[in-house]
Amino acid sequence: MTVLPEPFGKDPLTDRRVVVKDETATLREYPHLYHAGTEPLATDEMRITALGTGYPSRRGQGAAGFMVQLGNGEVFIFDAGAGTNMSFNHMAVPYNKANKFFISHYHIDHIADLIVYYDYGQPNGRLEPMHIYGPAGETRELGMEALVENIYRMAAWHDAVKYGRLDTRGFDMRAHQFVPNEPQVVYDENDAKVIAFPVPHGIYGAVGYRLEYKGLSMVFAGDCEPSTLTVENSQDVDVLIHETFNPPETYVEKLKWTEMQAKLVAWTMHTAPEAAAMVFEAAKPRLAVSYHGMVAPGTPQPLFDRMRTGYDGPFVMAQDFTVINVTPEQIVTRMVAFEPGPMTVPPPDDYIASKGGVQSSPDEVRATMPEWLAETIIPVPMIEEFKEELKAKGML
């Protein structure tokens, strides 16, 4: 029996770190750990990073979210649960590249950090709109267009403070909504294609996504019960990422749930390890990846053992900062070398706010602070001098 390493260490939760497709090819060698921002991708290469993998989210494991970087420089983010932006900030990826989001459904643990990406991109160099793709629901308020409108409403006070002080290009979100009745192409640019397909998860309006790039492919199935639709849309795929909940007894032990509550969550609307094994066995990806399980000391092994009752192919239980490099010849799974400080990238040269300028309409009505409140601010000479500079530039 395979014994997995302890979680949160330097080794991924797998019994097979390297999956080789072409034994005759010269294989690229990778360091044991991935140091963010230090490994340029080959033209025909894909890097998948787990930004959040858990339920419930807590320190050490954020909610759902995966980032895919391609050899052409494009970046795709699939789901944006709480904590995923914090992980993103350690990955040395420019915010101006993090502008394509594909949302599987609208449970809070898959969308909570959209507003955080919106916020952090404004002062950190995002010059293009956030393009957010997602399904329509049975009614308008259950779809992507309504979600983006409501994010704007939530951010109204936040934006009123920052207008005139930051480049206004960072305040743009655009909803791309589609009807999730059948598999369909929702993105097709720069050699990358994203196909959305419906999945069963509670009510109408949940999808999985398949990303194809230069002969490589990955499927992010979102949250779902085991489905023939996932199997059909995962044929010949390199990496299949499928939610897999822990056995019910794990939640009884760790969260003190009742057995009924544990089974209700883990077996309905979601996928048990035994059921995920059936999906993986039917789809036969080059690498099967589970996520959405609780990763804590003692929890990976029971899930892994249940998985192995029905599936013996290459398998990884994703934890936050699991990194998977995919090439035509091999798939390599590692962990990120965690750095204590953020690894964000400086804004581009044409980012107006970094030059102390603004882009604002002369007709813009800006919210202000009343004089009686401003008068309570304790003056500090060097700060007062800087404020005068800002006033001269129309930024204060």
N, C-alpha and C positions, 0 to 999 in steps of 0.2 A: 504493500500500500504506500502511495506517495504521501509524504508529510510536507506540507507547505511551510515556507518560512514565516516568521512572525510578521504581522503587518507593520506598516510605518517604518520599514527598514530600507536597506539599500538594494533589496531584491524584490522583483515583482512576484505576485501571487500566482505562480504557474509552475508546472513541472517541465516546461519546454520553452526556454527563452528564445530559441532560434528555430524557425520553420523554413527549411530550404526547399525550393521548388525545382531549381535547376542545379543538380549536383555537379555538372560540368563547368558551370560558370565561375569566374573569379569573383568571390564575394567580398563586399566591402566590410572592413572591420570597424566596429563601433566601440567606443569606450564603455566601461561597465556602467557608468552613470552618464546621463545627459546633462551637460552644462548649458543652460539656456543661452541662445544667441551665439553659440560657438561652432555650430555645424551647418554649413550651407547645404541645402538639399540639392541632389542631382535633378536634372530636368525631368526625369521619369521617376520621381520619388514622392512619397506622401508620408507626412508625420502626423500621427494622431495623439493628442494629449488629453488625458482625463482631467478636467478642471473641477469636476464635482461628481461624486458617484454614490452618495448615500441617501438613506432615509432611516431615521430622521437625521437632518444635518446637525453637526455639532463640531466642536474643535477637532481638527484633524481630518474632517470629511464634510465637504460641502454638499449641497443638493446637486441636481442633475445638470451636467454640461460637458460637452466635448469640443475641442478645437482641432481643426484639420488644416495643416499647412501643406501647400503644394509646391512642386518644383518651379512653377511659374511665378511664385511670389504671392499668390492669392491665399487668403485666410477665410475659413468658414467656421462659424460657431453654431453648434447644434444644441439648443436649449441653454437657458441662462438662469439656473436656479441660484438660491442664496449661497454666497461664498465663492461662486465661480469667478467673479470679477477679481476677488482677492488672489485667487490662483493665477489668473491671467496676468496680473501685475508682476508676477515673478518670472514670466516667460520671455521677456525681452522682445516683445512683438509691438510694433508701432500701433497706436490707436487709430491712425489713419488707414491701417490695413484691416482693423477689426470693424468692418462695416457691413458684413453680410451675416445675418442671423436667421436660422431656420428653426422655428418653434414647433414642437410636435403636438402640443396641446396646452391648455391654459390653467392647469393646476399651478398653485403658487410656487411649489418647489421646482418648477421648470421655467418660471418667468420673472421671479422676484428681482433678479439683478439686471434686467433690461434697463431699469431706470438708473441703476448705478453705472452701467456702461455709458448711458446718456450723459450722466453727470461728469464722470472722470474723463471722458473724451473731450469735453469742452476746453479745459485748461491744458490738455496734454496733446494737442496737435491734430485732432480729428478735423479734417478739412472737407470731408465728403459726407453726405447723408448716411445715417444708419438705415440700411435696407433690411426690413424685418418681414420675413415670409412666414405665413401660417394659414391654417384652414379657416373657412367659414364655419359657422355653427348653424343650428336649427333656426335661430333668430339672430338678428343683427348684433345684439349686445353680446352674443356668444362667439363672435368672430374676431379676426385680427384687426380689421379697421377700427372697431370699437375699442379694442385694447390700446392701440396707439393713441387714439383720441383721449382716452382716460389717463394714459401716462402723461400726456401734455397737461391735463388738468391737475394731476398730482404735483407736477413740477412747476406750476404757475408762479408761486412765490419764489422758489429757487431761481427760476429764469429771470424774474423781474429784478432780482438783486444783481444778476450777472450781465444783463443786457447793457451794452455800451462799454463794458470792461473786457469782454472776450470777443474773439472772432465769431461772428454770427453764423458762420458756416457750420459750427459745431452744434447748433440748436435745431438740426433738421432730422426728423425721422420720417420714413416713408413706408407705409404698409403695402405689402403685396399679398393679397388675399386670393385664395382659390377654393373651388368647391371640391371637397374631398370624397368624391364618389367613385373614382377609379384612378389607377396609376397615371401620372401626367408629369411632363417636364415643366418645372417651375423656374429653372435657371439654366441658361446655356450660353456661356461666354468663355473666351480664352481657353479653349480645350477642356473646360470643366462643365459637367452637366449634373444637375440635381433633379431627381425624380421623386415626387411625393406619392405615397400610396396609403389608402385608409387602413386603420387597424382598430380592433375592438377595445375600447377602454372606457367603460362606464356609460357614456352617451355618444351621440354622433359628434364628430369634429375632432378626432385624434388621428394623427398620421405618423408614419415612419418615413425616412428619407434614404435614398440611395445616391451616393456621389460617385461619379465616374470621371476618371482623368487619365489619359494616355495609356489605356489598357489596364489601369488599376481601379479598384472599386472598394467602397466601404458602405455598409448599411448601418444606420442608426435607427432602431425600431421604436424609439421613444418608450412610452409606457403602454403596455398592452397585455392582454391575455394571449396564450399561444394561438397562432392563427395561420391558416393556409395562405393568407395574403402575404404574410411575412416570408414564408417559405418560398412562394412563387417569385417574390421580388428580390430574393437573396440568392438566386441560382448563380453559380460561378463567381461568387463574390470573394474578394480577398479577406476582408474582415467584417464579421457580423457582430454588432454590439446590440445585445438584447438584455432587457431588464430581467433580473433574477432575484427574487426575494429569498431571504434566509428561511430555513424551516421554522414553522410556527413556534416550536419550543425555544428557539433563540430569543424571540420577542417576549415570551413568558418569563424567561430567566433574566434577560437584560433590562427590559422595560416594565416588567411586572404587569404585562397585559394578561387578561384572561385568555384561556385557550380559544374561546369563541371569537374574541376580538382579534387575536393573532391570526386565526384561520380566515376571518373575514377580510383582513387586509392582505395577507400573503397569498391567498388562493382565489379571491374574486377581484376582478379588474387587473390583477397582476399575474406574475408567472412564477410558479414553484420551480425549484431546481430540476425535479423530475420532468416537468413539462418543458422547460427550456432545453433539456437534453434532447427531447423529441424534435424540437425545432432545429437545433444544431445538426442532429443526425439526418434530418430530411434535407436541409439546405447544403450541408457539407462545405462550409467556408474553409479557406486556407487557415484562418484563425477565428475561433469563437471567443467572444469577450462578454462576460457578464458585468452588469452594474446595477446599482440601486439596492444592493444588499448592505447590511450593516457591517462595516469593517472595524473590528475591535479584537483585542486579544481573545482567542478561542473561537471566534465566529467564522473565519474562512474555511476551516477544515470540514465542518459538517456540510456546508454548502457544496464544497468541492466533491466530497464523497457521494452525496446524493446525485450530483451531476454525472459522476462516473458510472452510475448504475445504468445509464442509457446512452452515454456518449463517451467515446474514447479518443476523439480527435484532439488536435492542439487547442488548448483552452487556457484563458487568463481570467482571473477574477480581478477586475479593475479596482484600484484604489486611487485616491487623488494623487496626481503627478505620475501616474503610469504613462509611459511614452512608448508608442509603437511605430517603428519605421517600416514602411512597406515599399519594396522594389519588385521588379519582375522576377528577380532571382530568389529573394528571401524576405522573411518578416522577422524583425528583431524587437523584443520587448525588454524595456529597461525602466528605471526610475529616474526622476529628475534629481540632480544634486541640489538640494535645497539651500538657497542663500538666505541669510537672515533679513536682508533689506530688499526692497522692491527692485525689479529688473526692468522697469519701464524705459522706453527709448525717448530721447529728447525730441521736442517738436521739430517739424521741418522748417527750413529757413523762411519760407513764405508764410509762416503762421503769424498773422498780424499782431496778435496780442503779445507775442514774445518780443516784438519790436516796440512795444509801448504805444501801439496805435489801435484804432477801432474801425469796425465796419458797421455802421448803423445808419438807419434812415433818418433824414432830417425831420421827418414827420412823426417819428416814433415818440410815443408818450411813455415816459419812464416813471416808474414808481420812485418815490423819494422818502427820505427820513425827515420828520418834522423838526423844525429848529429847536424846539424845547428839548427834544431827545438828543439831538446832536450836541447841544450845549453841555450835556452831562459827561461827554467823553473827556477823559483826562489827557491834556496835551503833552506830547513828547516831542521835543524840538526836531529831531531828525525825521520823525514821522510826519510832522506838520509840514516840513519842507517838501517831503515827497508828495504829500497830498496836494500841495500847490502845483507841482508838476502835472499831476493827474488832472487837476481842474483845467489847466491850460490846454490839455489835449482832449478835453471833453469826456474824460473817463470817470469823473467824480462829480 
